[in-house]
Amino acid sequence: MRKWLIGTVTALMLGLGMAQPTGLKACFIYVGPIGDVGWTYAHDEARRAAEKAIPGLTTQYVESVKPADTLATVDRLVAGGCKVIFTTSFDFMDPTLEAAKKYPEIIFAHASGFKRAPNMLTYMADFYQIYYLNGLMAGALTKSGKVGYVAAFPIPELKRHISAFALGVRAVNPRATVNVKWINAWYDPVKAREAAEALMAEGNDILAFTEDTATVIQTAARRRVPSFSHYNSMYKYAPDYVVSGQLVDWSVIYIDILKKVQNGTYTPRNLQNVDYWWLARERAVMLGAQVGMPINPKFEPALKQASMTVNGRKVSVYDRVMELYKDIQSPNPKWDPFTGPIRDRNGVLRVPAGRKMTVKELNEMQWVAPGVVGPVPDEPK
């Protein structure tokens, strides 16, 4: 009798749609190795967090995929039962769009790009506000007035980050420069080390970077040069020299997307206008040398002693950083680094007075801010 009752109840639940959550397989295509300590590591940490948080979810990943191999990788994942595919590099944008057309019943999500389709959304946890705060600190700490930046590729993401960083540097130190060396690689410890060494040899006494390892941090520390964490907590690699940094939590985005796929909010027919642009307000990004440490205590005295002028009054750089960080975490931030008037380094007015750059403009940004030194491919004149 008991077995009959259990079987009958189970059948009724299935008939009424009360079964356990239907299984969902989500797959991730990574541009680098999961052990890079940077971008890909952060995405993979978030993948695992999503799998733990969402009942019925299984995941798979493929690491170190070249852009030219994106479509072939998608083919294999679709054949393996993936219903949602995340492509986690700007370089994957066009192949992802091609894949979305080829597989109209599969949901695609592309990180850091701006092209969408009915079954392809875009998402980004962006650092531009955090980079400005890092720039304030760099401007206060540099003695030479030269700040170095090791940069991956000259795409809009890096141009806005470097520009926000430079705007912060110059808000404190108006004559300082941000000197950029492009390495044309997301993951290349050798090129990152060579670029960092070259920048320090040229007199840059603070370093920031976009490259997916801790190489710049470690190279700078050997010369006792302060630097900034990128994507993950890199404090442990140089606790005496990591000032602060940009930290990410992709899991808040992945969990939100996958829950909405699972409950039917997102389908392969309604994603054309879905674009996640999540910042500190959404807790997708954080300021910090490591999680829970917005500023390394070793640098707090110098930043409290350094001053800058804000709306005609003098404030410490430390207080300004913390004030702005509190604002951008609030439900309705009042401040944004790309609020006009802003001219580019060639003197062209890019953001009129009183206007803030739109997400579309930030995503397509090609110009760079005053103070940035070095060639910038595709820069408008």
DAMOLIN-V477688 format. One record per helix or strand. SS is the DSSP state (hx for helix, st for strand). FROM is the first residue (numbers start at 1). TO is the last residue. If there is no record, write none. Layout:
ss={SS,SS}
from={FROM,FROM}
to={TO,TO}
This chain:
ss={hx,st,hx,st,hx,st,hx,st,st,st,hx,st,hx,st,hx,st,hx,st,hx,st,hx,st,hx,st,st,st,hx,st,st,hx,st,st,st,st,st,hx,st,st}
from={2,24,39,57,67,84,90,107,117,120,128,146,156,177,189,206,215,226,235,242,251,275,280,285,290,293,297,307,313,317,339,342,349,353,356,359,369,372}
to={15,29,53,62,79,87,102,111,117,125,141,151,172,182,201,209,222,231,237,248,262,278,282,287,290,293,305,310,316,328,340,344,351,353,356,363,369,373}
